[in-house]
Amino acid sequence: MTGKQIAIIGAGPAGLMAAEVLSLSGHRITVYDSMPTVARKFLLAGKSGLNITHSEEYSRFASRFGPSSERLRSALDASTPDDIKSWAAALGTETFTGSSGRVFPTVMKASPLLRAWLGRLEAQGVKVRTRHRWSGFAEGGFVFETPEGRRILQCDAALLALGGASYPRLGSDAAWITWLRDKGVDIDDFQPANCGFDVAWSTIFRERFAGGPLKAVTATSDAGTFPGEFVISQHGIEGSLVYAHAASLRDRLASDGRAALTIDLAPGRTTERLSRDLARQDVKASLSNRLRKGAGIEGVKTALLRELVSPADLADPERLSRLIKALPIPLLRPRPITEAISSAGGIRWSGIDDGYMLKALPGVFVAGEMIDWEAPTGGYLLSACFATGRAAARGMEAWLGR
């Protein structure tokens, strides 16, 4: 095989996608990963149903990446949700669209797709070296710690696809930050994204209701108002509806020192109807009965009102109705980044050229969560990893051609 010698460091979705693209151009590709097996976070995500992409109208899809949406647009245009579905189908994985618009493999697992993908990469000549941990630069090359000892690799070009800082036990521990900063690469500190939050629950509430779901609610923050559900945890709140607001809540806590997620416990009823129906209840009845009959609220929703609302407000139908429609849950802090589904921060866009090459390190390209972008759950994260992997591969091809 002719072509250039290319090292891809990081065998997650971004790195493997880049390997696939580059191998089709006749280059000699070796993928290195620190873990005993590849794509561990990809496999973990697939255990509960892999969100491979999202089916919403494309212009809205492409806007889901916050301040990075414009910078990512060309990469996303070249790797659309339809492209991703076609790519999966070519690997024998059919997909379906769920009621939420999320796109899943029909088998609801990541492992069959990954096995087929690795098989195709092997057939295209891609080599994979596990237990090869990148540990910095030396002698004009990349230093790896391997089962056979320290090794220095020289190559014609390299792609770094080492992930962010969430789930470090799966390989994304952000140890690379120091080595790149020493080379003049500008990097924003990582922060948790798509994460839960700590709340100062009382001991009684925590012991009785941790693990309890709040279903059929809406939640409001600076990000907007969305329907869904979330879970009371030992530490605070977790779940998809919380993650949809996580970035805005995290940033509000950082700027103001306080933030609250505002919950509508009865989205199908107006404040006026709730006030009227609650006022009709027998004042001698228990709060639980009055809420169940007058507002259709029971279980953990009732407990949450008891936890957060004063006795005087609970006794007043008008004030209680307003709080049912807009109950603020005061937050203390985000959960640790090691628990987060993804991370914000990373290599700043100002240090990356249009071909995804580091301006401070010619011949070194980056893709995936190493870059400073974030997105909600629901297929957006994986879509952008695929897209940036493809874009970095195309950028490397162009640079090598010059």
N, C-alpha and C positions, 0 to 999 in steps of 0.2 A: 504494500500500500504506500502510495506517495503522500505528500502533504506535510504540514507542519506538526510539530510535537506540541500538544495542548494539554495542560493540566486543569482539571475542574476540581476545585476543593469544596466539598460539601455535596452529599448525595441525597438531597431532598428534591422536591418537585422542580425548583428553579434550575438546579444543577443538572438533573437528569434530562430536562427538556432542552437545555443548551447542548448537552452531549448528543442528543438525538439530531438536532439541527446540524451541528458541526460535523458529525460523522458522515452525513450525507454528502459533504463536500470533499471527502477523501482525506481528511486530516486524521492524524493518530491521536486518539482521545483516551486519556486515563482519568478516571474519576476516583478521588480519594475521600475517605470518610473516617472519622475517628472512632465510630461505633463498630461493634461486631457485625451488624447488619445495616442495610441502607434504609432511608426514608422512614425512620421510626415515628416521627411526628405525623406523617402522612397516614401510616397504619393506625396510630392511636385515634386520629380523627375519624377514620373509617369504621371504628368499632361500633359506633352508635348511628351509623348512616353517613356516608361521605357526601358532603355538600360540594360537588365538583364544580358547579357554577350556579348562576341564577338566570331565570328566564324573563325578568322584567324588561320593559322597553329599553333598547340599548342606550339611548342618550341618558336616561335616568341611571342605568347601570354604571355608565362611565363617570357619573358624577359622585359616586359613592365613596370616593377616596379623598374627600375633604380637600385641603389645600394642595394636595399632590395630584388631583384629578387631571389638571391641564397637562402636567409634566408626563403623566402616565398614558395620556390619550393615544399617542401614536403606537405605543406597545400594545395597548388594548385593542386598537383598530386592527392590528395584525394578528390578534389571537382572541377573537370574539367568543362569547358563549357558544354560538353555533359551531365555531371551529373546534372548540374543546369537546363538544358532544360528538362531532364527526371523528375527531382523533380517538376518543374512547371507543367508539363503535368499530373503528379499524383494528383496535386491539381486542375485539370480541366482547366489549362491555357496553351493553345497551343501557340507556338511561330513561328516566321518567321524571316528570315535573310534579312535585307535591303541591298541596293546597296553598302553601306559603309562597310558591314560586321558585323554591329551591329545586335544583336539579340533582338527582341521586342516581347512582348505579342501580339497576334493577335488582341486583343481588344484595344491595345495601352494605357492601363490604369493599374495603380498599385492596385487600390482598390479591384477589384474582386479577385486577387491573395491573397491580404492581408486578406480579409474576410475568404477565404477558409483556409488559413494557420492558422489563429487564431482559427477557428473552429476545425481544426485537433489537435492543441495544447490543447484546452480545453478537447477534447475527450481523450487525452492522460494524462489528469490529471494536466496539467500545470495551475497554478493560476497566474493571472495578477493583480497587484496593481498599479493603476495610482494615480497621485497627491502624490506620495511618493518620496520626494527629498532627496537623500543622502547628508548629511552635515558633514561627517567626521567619525572619530573613537572615541569610548569611551567604557570603561569597557569591553574590549576584544571583542567588537562587532561593528556593523555599526549603525551610528545614522541617523535616517530619520525624516524629518519634514513632517507630514501628516495632513490631515484635522482634525484629532482627537488630534493633538498635537505631541510632540516629542516622538520618540520611538527608543529603542535600540534593534537591532536584533543580535542574535547569531545563527550561522549556522556551518555546518560541512565544507563547502567550499563555495567560492563565485567567481563569474565571473563579472568583470567590463567591460562593453561595452558601454561607455558613449560618444563615438564619439570624434571628434577633436574640432576645434574652429570656424568652418564656420557655418553660419546660426544659431547663438545662440538663436534667437527667437523661433527656433524649438526644443530647448533643449540642444544642444551641445555647452555649454558655457565655457568648460574647467575649471570650478571652482574646479575640483578635483585635479588640479596640486599641489596646496599648501599642501593638506592632504597627498598625496603620497610622495612629496619631504620631508615632515617632517618625514616620515618613511624610508628615505634613498633610495628612488627610483630615478634613474637618468632620467631626462626628458629634451629633447631639446625644446626650446621655439617654439611655433607654428608660422608658416608663411603661407601666402596665397598660394594656389595651384589652378591650373585651374581658373585663374583670369584674369581680364582685366588690362590695364595699363593706367596711366595718360599720356597725351601728351599736350604740350603747344600750342593748336590750337589758331588761331586768332579768335577774336569775330565774324567776318563775316563768316568764315568757319564753326565755331561751330553752329551758328544760322541757317545757310542755309543747312548744310549737316548732322547734328546729326541725327542718325537713318538710314542713308543711307548705304546700303550694298555694299561691294566690292566683286563681284562674279568672279569666274573663274580666280583666281590668285594663285600664289604659294608664300610661305613665307619661309625665311631662317634665322636660328640662329645657335647657337652651337649645337642645337638638331638635325639639318639636314634641308632638304628641303621637304616641304609637300604642296600638292594642297588643295584648299578649298575656304572658304569665311569667311569674318568677317564683323563687323559693326563699323562705326564711331559713337562714343558716345559723350555725352556732355563733358565728362572728357577725352576721349582718344580713345581707341580701345577695342572691346569686341568680343567674338564669338569663335566658335569651333577651327578655325585655330589659333587664338591667344592662346587659352588654350593649344594647342599642343606644343607650344614653351614656355609656362609660366615658367616652372621650370628653364630652361636655362637662360631666360631673367632675372628672379628674382635673380638668383645666380650671373649673370654678373653684374647687378646693385649693388649687395652687395659687390662684390670683386673690381670692377673698378670704381664704382660711375657713370657709364654711360652704356647705351646699346641701340641697335637699332634693330628693326625687319625689315628685308630687303624684299621688295615685288617685284615680277615680275608681272607687270600689263598686260603683253601680252605673256603668256607662249607658245602660238603656233607659235610665230614669232621669228626669230633670230635677233640679234643686227644688223647684216649686212643688212638684209632685211628692218628692220625699218629705218635704216639710209638712205638707198637708196630711200625708198618710201617717207620718210619725206622730203628729199632734192628735190623731184619732185613737192612738193606743192608750190602754188603761195605764195611768201613772203608777198604779200599784204593781203592775207586771214587771218582771225582771227585764233588764236591759237586753238580754239575749232574745227574749220573746218579742219585745218591742221592735228590735232590729229585724228579726226574721219575718214578722208579720207586716211591718211598715216599710221595710226597705229590701226585703229578699236577701238579707245578709246574715250569714251564720259562720260557724267554725272559726278558721284562722282570721277571717276578715273581722269578725266581732272581736277577737282577741287583740288584733292590731289596733282597733279603735280604743279598746280599754288601755292598751299600752301607751298610746300617744296622745290621747285626748283627756282633758281635765274633767273631773266629775261634773262641774258646772256646765260645761259644754255638752256632755253626754245627756244631761237632763233637759236641755233646751232644744226642742225639735228644729227650730230654724237654724241655730248655730250648728247643730249636729248634721243637718242635711248638707250644709256648705262644706263641712269637713269630710263627709262621705264622698262628695264630688271632687274634693281637692285636699287630700290628706298628705301633708309633707312628712317624709321620712328623713330626719336629719342624719347626715353621714359624717363619719369621723375621718376616714381615709380609704384609699383603694386597698384591696388585698395585695399581698406581695407579688412582685412580677413573676416569681417562680410558679405561681398558681394561675397566672393569666393565660388566656387562650393565645394571645399574640402580644406584640409589643409595639410601642411607638418610639420614635427616635431612630438613630442610626446615621449612616453616612449622608451628609447633606447633599442635596441636588446640585448646589453650586460647585461641588467638587467632582461632578460626573459629567462627561460630555454627552452629546446626543447619541453616541454609540454605546453608552454605558461603560466607558473606560474611565478609570480614575485619572484626573488631570495631573495629579502628583506622581503617578506611577504608570508611565506609558507601557502598554502591553498587559496591564492588569485590569480586568473587567469585574463588575459586580452585578448581582441580581438577587431578587427575593427580598426577604425581610431585613437584610443588612442595610437596605436603603431606608431613608426617613420617610415612610408613608405608613398609613394605617387605614383599616377598613372594617366595617362591621362583619359579623359572622353571616353565613348564609351562602357561601360559595365565592364571595368577593376576594377573600384572602388567597385562596388557592388559584383563582383566575389570574390575579396579579402576579403570583409567583411564576405560573406558566408563562405569562406574557413577558415579564422582564427576563426570564431565562431565554426565550426566543429572541427578544430584542438584543440582549447582550451577545448572543451567538452571531446574529447578523452584523452587529457592530464589530465583533472580532474578525469576521470574514472580510469585511471591508478594510479594516486596518491591516490585516495580513496581506491583502491584495495590493495595498499601496507599498 
